[in-house]
Amino acid sequence: MIEIRRSAERGHANHGWLDSYHSFSFADYHDAKHVHFGPLRVINEDRIAGGQGFGTHGHRDMEIVTYVLEGALAHRDSMGNGSTIRHGDVQRMSAGTGVMHSEFNASQDEEVHLLQIWVIPQRAGDAPGYEEKRFDAADKRGRLRVVASPDGREGSVTIHADASIYAALIDGTERAELPLQAGRLAYVHVARGALTVNGKALSAGDAAMITEADTVTLENGESAEVLVFDLGSLN
């Protein structure tokens, strides 16, 4: 079974310096039908103006993954980490028992465009942690490259949740498949471009929620960049 949610159906908030689309309930956007999908709790598509960003603020008991699409994002946190991530970089911050951090556009002039993803951890109260890895376009071209997983396999960042995140670049005749074990959920988010997911046409900002399926198939891409989430259920 596949349910399509179009880009325009998402929550939207434009604060001038921040233009944000919310796939799930977040901040002032409340949607009882879209609070989470399995352990996937947040996908915010953010565009942050030059020189702007989020001042120091706190999180706890959440796995936070940042995937940059364009521009550069400067990160600082209370664990002593400081870095600038760009397209191709995947950052994981485990909030655990509590962490403070800030995120700012690293450029004074150019917009930064990113996806911030929250995944509910398998248990609360772990120590906070941080990790980042780079995945070049060649790693994702015509295939699903695991970029985050519970066991850090294939050099992915390690998230403490029943979820694996894959990234793919699909164009022309390229085709990629992800087998799903029985009882698993899949969520597909199209970051840009267009393609078909299990035969359904999706464009940038669209999503597919897949249940009771044994495979996720990506094909017929038009410069598509896609994230696919392999998820357990949330009891």
QUIKAVEN-V806903 format. One line per field, one symbol per residue. ss: DSSP state (a for helix, b for strand, c for the rest). psi: psi as a letter, one per 30 degrees, with the letter a starting at -180 (. if undefined). A space follows every 10 residues. Layout:
BEGIN
ss=???
psi=???
END
This chain:
BEGIN
ss=cbbbbcaaac bbbbcccbbb bbcccbccbc ccccccbccb bbbbbbbbcc ccbbbbbbbc ccbbbbbbbb cbbbbbbccc cbbbbbccbb bbbbccccbb bbbbbccccc cbbbbbbbbc ccccccccbb bbbbccaaaa bcccbbbbbc ccaaacbbcc ccbbbbbbbb bbcccbbbbc ccccbbbbbb bbbbbbbccb bbbcccbbbb ccccbbbbbb bbbbbbbbbb bcccc
psi=kkkkjleffl lkkjgdfkjk kjflkkbfjk jffieljbfj ekjkjkjklk glajlkllll hkjjkkjkek akkkkklffg kklkklkfkk kkjjebfkkk llkkkfkfek kkklkkkkkk lfllglkllk kklkjlefff jgljkkfklf gglhgllkki likkkkkkjk kbgkkkkjkk lkfllkkkkj elalakjhfk kklkfllkjk lhlfkkkklh kihkkkkkkj kllj.
END
